[in-house]
Amino acid sequence: MGYIGPEVVANLRKNHPEAILIGYDMGYFASSLTHSAFLPENQLDQQIFGDVRSLNPAILIGIDKVIYLAAISNDAMGNRYEEVTYDINYKSAIKIAVEAKKAGANSFVFASSCSMYGKADGEAKTEQSQLNPLTAYAKSKVYAERDLEELANEDFTITCLRFATACGMSSRLRLDLVLNDFVAGAVSSGKIKILSDGSPWRPLIHIKDMARAINWAIQRQATDGGQFLAINAGSSRWNYQVIDLAKAVSLAIPGVKIDLNENATPDERSYKVNFSLFESLAPDAQPLCNLNDTIRELYDGLIGMEFDNINFHNSPFMRLRILNGLQEKSLINEDLEWTFKFSQIKETESTK
């Protein structure tokens, strides 16, 4: 029920029409619908609301394949909620993988990240390159991959998809992502504000292509990459410097001004990534989207929403802002747990 999930659900329903699809989500962002004609979870057979930190293992009985998307999903949130980031992104992923294996699942797919390469000068990074995670978010992905590898065997295939930076329109749009941010700035104010000097490298991937990679991964056989596989998921054509992304947006949306901070402290999160292994192992799941079409899709989506929020960095389109807002209303605590309990709600209902 986040940014990527709706596209994953739509892809799985299209490719596996007879499958029983069950969603499991905390629901932080469930109400953050953007320009959607229907509730994306309507394509599921069942949607369960719950915390991955306390998932009942009985839910996994009869499940064949598990896709772990749950995460405190960017550096800003990871900095604010560091321990929670490790609990959700890492420890809970391992715990659920262990329980899924016990319950008889045959495939576990983990949404990992290319951010684990951190500051990476020189050649584009392959799966054998040294890891240099700089943030709690990136470190959580490294730790999860390390421990997941120990669980894989001939009956339990594990695939860690090291995704490039996500982008594109979604039923639950996020604007705390570099390309989405630039298009939002262009639409709302005619200005793209770059906090860095524009030199850092970022590989990108559209969320539709992320969903296609996940669909490949759940069907992957151990003979096709090994019982455990950590693989860069994206396209070498989508390695861009931040300034080039801004220029592409300004060309697609005339009249846009680029505000570059030439005196900014260097952003160490800079990496080019080699996706040749993904290309060789998953030829039918290669990214289909391109940069210009993605910019146009975001533009059309924001215009369709009548988006005009110049201060969108302080808006509910930023995931950290939503979590902070829930805390301000005392709906979640410092550990990002809901302050109400479903059992309490049931007890209240029963006394009416």
Summary of the structure (lengths in Angstrom):
residues: 352
radius of gyration: 20.0
end to end distance: 31.4
largest distance: 66.8
contacts: 1133
relative contact order: 0.15
helix: 43%
strand: 18%
